[in-house]
Amino acid sequence: MGFLGGSALLALYKVEKSFKSVSDVIGLFILTLLTSLMFWGDVLGAQALLEKTNPIPPLGLGILMLIIVQVILRRLPEGSLEEYKPAAKVALTLIFVAGLITVWSIKIPWGRWTIRDMMEIGDLSLFTPWYLPQGNNGHHSFISGHTSLAFCVLPLVLLFRKNKKHYTIAWVLALTWGIVGALSRVKIGAHFPSDVLFGGGQALLWFWILKNKFFKTDS
């Protein structure tokens, strides 16, 4: 959703001969490219094998996908994307604010061990309640970043605001996706229930804030 939002904003952007305009479009391009790299990095296993991953394939695929989508979007009838501009802003902003910035600003100082890490070394005494930060110790269970990113599909619902039935269906699908993602993290021992609860909760909160910011009226 972040990539699609950024791509739509890039296709809609009218570059002017000014430093601000050029710098804005460059920044927008970089943010959109980052979302593409995040996608391909995950597909190619960069997160699990970071030290062994060649950065060239995800970078090349990320740039190629961005170019292809731009070509497609710019061939659409003029003005057809304009009504989706607010939703695109929400989608691109949410992925960075809720999926990265908020998550890691909490993860790093909290230092909570995951259940699987404790099981691996056989020391369950390392368990700490969610409300007690442990400092930057290299452990990042609280809050769940994967859960936060799973709920970043929420801007999808904004595409159906004019159709109550489709809007409701989109909400059900988006929330189901987020909840299934949260449960899967608990199931594999990567997070505690409190980790995914706060990870998903802050994504929902940011979505509500951004939706109200970029849309003049609520649905």
RAWO-V735513 format. One record per backbone hydrogen bond with DSSP energy under -1.0 kcal/mol. CO is the residue of the C=O (numbers start at 1). NH is the residue of the N-H. E is the energy in kcal/mol with one decimal. If there is no record, write none. Layout:
co:nh:e
CO:NH:E
CO:NH:E
//
This chain:
co:nh:e
1:5:-2.6
2:6:-2.5
3:7:-2.7
4:8:-2.3
5:9:-2.1
6:10:-2.3
7:11:-2.4
8:12:-1.7
9:13:-1.2
16:18:-2.1
18:22:-2.3
19:23:-2.7
20:24:-2.4
21:25:-2.1
22:26:-2.0
23:27:-2.3
24:28:-2.4
25:29:-2.2
26:30:-2.4
27:31:-2.4
28:32:-2.3
29:33:-2.6
30:34:-2.3
31:35:-1.7
32:36:-1.7
33:37:-2.5
34:38:-2.4
35:39:-1.8
36:40:-2.4
37:41:-2.8
38:42:-1.8
39:43:-2.3
40:44:-2.3
41:46:-3.6
42:45:-1.2
45:49:-2.0
49:52:-1.1
55:59:-1.8
56:60:-3.1
57:61:-2.8
58:62:-2.2
59:63:-2.3
60:64:-2.4
61:65:-2.6
62:66:-1.9
63:67:-2.4
64:68:-2.6
65:69:-2.4
66:70:-2.0
67:71:-2.3
68:72:-2.1
69:73:-2.9
70:74:-2.4
72:75:-1.0
73:76:-1.3
77:80:-2.1
81:84:-1.7
82:85:-1.6
84:88:-2.4
85:89:-2.1
86:90:-2.1
87:91:-2.5
88:92:-2.4
89:93:-2.2
90:94:-2.7
91:95:-1.6
93:97:-2.9
94:98:-2.2
94:99:-1.4
96:101:-3.2
97:102:-2.5
100:104:-2.7
101:105:-1.9
102:106:-1.0
103:107:-3.1
104:108:-1.6
106:110:-1.5
107:111:-1.8
109:135:-2.0
110:134:-3.2
112:141:-2.5
114:118:-1.9
115:119:-2.3
116:120:-1.9
117:121:-1.4
118:123:-2.1
123:126:-1.2
124:127:-1.6
129:132:-1.7
135:137:-1.4
144:148:-1.7
145:149:-2.6
146:150:-2.1
147:151:-1.9
151:154:-1.7
153:156:-2.3
154:157:-2.2
155:158:-1.1
156:159:-1.5
157:160:-1.6
160:163:-1.5
163:167:-2.9
164:168:-2.2
165:169:-2.2
166:170:-2.6
167:171:-2.0
168:172:-2.3
169:173:-2.5
170:174:-2.7
171:175:-2.7
172:176:-2.2
173:177:-2.4
174:178:-2.2
175:179:-2.8
176:180:-2.8
177:181:-2.2
178:182:-2.2
179:183:-2.8
180:184:-2.2
181:185:-1.4
182:186:-1.6
183:187:-2.7
184:188:-1.9
185:190:-1.8
185:191:-1.3
186:189:-1.3
189:116:-2.1
192:196:-1.6
193:197:-2.3
194:198:-2.1
195:144:-1.8
195:199:-1.9
196:200:-2.6
197:201:-2.2
198:202:-2.3
199:203:-1.2
200:204:-2.2
201:205:-2.3
202:206:-2.5
203:207:-2.3
204:208:-2.2
205:209:-2.3
206:210:-2.9
207:211:-2.7
208:212:-2.0
209:213:-1.5
210:214:-2.6
211:215:-1.7
//
